[in-house]
């Protein structure tokens, strides 16, 4: 009986195997450290630009079994700023923060924001904007621009880790 069961189940098990890679949605994550300067005054906005970030799109697409033409949409899924030094720094000096993306060929576009900041720890999570970013992240390089609108003057330099994750959607 076992033998017949094995003969019947074996072809069924192997019929579901495929040599083609499974393509699904995947994340594109970028992490950079920046220095938020001391003395940012609550008059106007201060901009910090992270320039010439390698998108590594081809590498990320290949690692996930996708071709650039198969990726039909890329959107922001997660953004955060984490104070590393001093690690006890919180973000209560900010009234509002906005992050943008741009390339040499494409205009500045919002990818996330946070307003009404009442943060008591060293990590500030931002709200992702609902924006289509495929052309930006399929390019070789892009820039991230962070706009700070403080409500009080910063007292010290803040070494900050910026984490941005985009979600790529495949046809």
N, C-alpha and C positions, 0 to 999 in steps of 0.2 A: 504494500500500500504506500509506504514511504517513497519508494522508488517511482511510482506513477505520479505521486504528488510533486516530486522533484522535477520530473520530466515536464509536467504541466507548468510549474511555477518558473522554471529557469527562463524559457523564452519570454514570459511576461515581464520578468525583472529586467532583462536586457533590452527589451523593446522600448523602454522608456529612456535609455541612455542615448545621448546625442554627442557628436563630436563638435558641434557649433557651440561657441560660448553663449551663456545666458546674458542677455543685455537687459539692464534695468536702470532705474534712476540711481544716481550716485551723487556724492558730495564733492565739492571742490573747496578745500580749506586753505586759508592763508593766515599766517601768524607773523607779526612784526612788532618789534619793540621801538617805542618812540620816547622822546623826552618832552614832557609838558613843562614849559618854562615857568619859573617863578615870576611874580609880578604881573600876571595877566590881569588887567584892570576891567572892571565891569562897565566899560564904555565900548560899545560896538562888539565886533566879533574878532576872534583870533583864529587863524587857519594854520593847520599843520598838514603838510603834504608828504605822503609816502610815495616817492617817485620810482618809476621803472620797475614795477613788480613783475617778475616773470610769471606769466599765466600758466605755463607748463601744460597748456590745454591738450596738445597732442599726446603728451606723456600720460596725463590723467585719463583722457579718452581711451587710449590704447590699453591702459591697465584695467579699464572697466569694460573692454570688449566693444567699444563704440567708435564709429567713425564720426568726424565733425558734422557731416551732413545728416546723421541720424539724431543728433542732439537738436531738438526743436525749440527748447526753452530752457533758460537758466534764470533762476530767481534767488534773491537773498533769503537765507533760512535762519541765520544766526549772526549776531554782532555783539561783541562785548569789549570793554576796556577793563583791564585789571591792573591796579596799582601794585607795582613790584617793590619799588623803593621810594618813599617809605611804604612798607606793606600795610601800615595802619591808616594810610590816607583814604579818606572817603571822597565822594564826589559832590558833597553838599555845596561847594563853591560854584557849581554850575546851575544856570537857570534852564539852559537848553543845549543840546548837542545834535549835530546832523553830520552824516557821512555821505560823501559823494564818490562817484567813480568817473574817470575820463580816460581817453586815449588821445594820441596825437591827431587822430582822424575823426573822433567822435566827441560830441559835447558833454559837458558835465551833467550827471544824472544822479538824483538822490537814491541811495541804497538803504538808508535807515536813519532813525532819529530817536530822540527821547526828550520830552519836555516835562515840566513839573517834577523835577528831580528831588526826591527826598530819600537819599541813599545813605545808609549808615554803615556800609561795609566797603571793602576795597574793590569790588567788582560791580561794574555798571553794565547791565544788559540793555541793549537798544532794541527798538521795534523795527523789524524789517519792512521796507517799503515794497509795495506790490509793483515791481517794475521788471520788464523783460530785459535781460542783460546779455543775451547770447553773443551779440556782435562784440561787446566789450571783452568778454572772457574768451572768445575764440581768437582774439588778437594776440600777438606775441607778448605785449607788455601793456600794463595799465597803471594808472595812478589812483590812489585813494586820498581824498581830501577830508579832513575832519575839521568841522567848524564848531568852535567853543563859544558859547555865549554865557559868560560868568555873571553871577550876581554879587560876587565879592572877589577881592584880589587874592590870587594864589600866593601863598607865603613861601613855598619852597619848590624846587624842581621835583617832578614826579616821573620816575621811570615807569612807563606804562606798556603793557602787552596788549596789542590790538589783535583780536581774533575775528575773522570774517569767514563765514561759511556760505557757499552758494549751493543750491540744489540744481543739478542738471537733469532734465527730463528727456527721455529717449523715445523716439517713435516706436 
